[in-house]
Amino acid sequence: MEKTAISDKIKTVLISILEHDNFEMNDDLTALDVDGWDSLSHMLIITQIEEEFNIKFKLRDLNKLKNMGSLIKVTQSKL
C-alpha cells in the first residue's frame, strides 16, 4: 500500500477519535501538535489503526514511533 493511502486512512482514524481535523497531516506531526491527543486517545488511535489495517503492533514497533512519518513507515512494514 502506498504511503499516501496509509496516511489518508490514519488521518481518518485521527479525525474519528479526536473529533476534529484541526491539524496538518505531515511526517513531522506529533501528538503534542494536536489538541486532544493524550495518552488515552493515543492508545485508542493505535488500536483503531491495528483494526483498520488488520495488523498488530509489537512493543518494539511502538517504541519506534516518534512522529507521523515513523507511524506510517511502521504501518507500511506490517502490510
Secondary structure, DSSP 8 states (H G I E B T S, - for coil): --HHHHHHHHHHHHHHHHS---S---TT--GGGSTT--HHHHHHHHHHHHHHHT----HHHHHT-SSHHHHHHHHHHH-
